[in-house]
Amino acid sequence: QVRLEESGGGKVQTGGSLRLSCIASGGTLENYSMGWFRQVLGKERELVSAISVNSNVKAEEDFAIGRFTISRDNAANTVYLQMNSLKPEDTAVYYCAASVTNSPVSVGTGSADYHFWGLGTQVTVSS
């Protein structure tokens, strides 16, 4: 069973950048499709972006287009989320997730598609 640990969250002003990292242990990252999700109190957890085992397929929500970039380094068992041009509405807890479905041609876009989760890292963007 793989364990996931996020890091890199923090407090920034509008327009700032953060780079989130997710390190996997107890498993080999190349066996999993990976995703980033976020959640605000009172709202449902939502997809930010997802990436296939070979990085050839990616998915992202509209709010992430042009601002957020997901990437992975399988040799380092690490997934990243580069976040630029941050807005106050990006404030949330960001979660890393792994799926045992390791298709090279598709990725899941719903939380039910993922099987292992980190505990999250807080991102706060002030205006």
Secondary structure, 3 states (H helix, E strand, C coil): CCEEEEECCEEEECCCCEEEEEEEECCCHHHCEEEEEEECCCCCCEEEEEECCCCCCEEECHHHCCCEEEEEEHHHCEEEEEECCCCHHHCEEEEEEEECCCCCCCCCCCHHHCCEECCCEEEEEEC
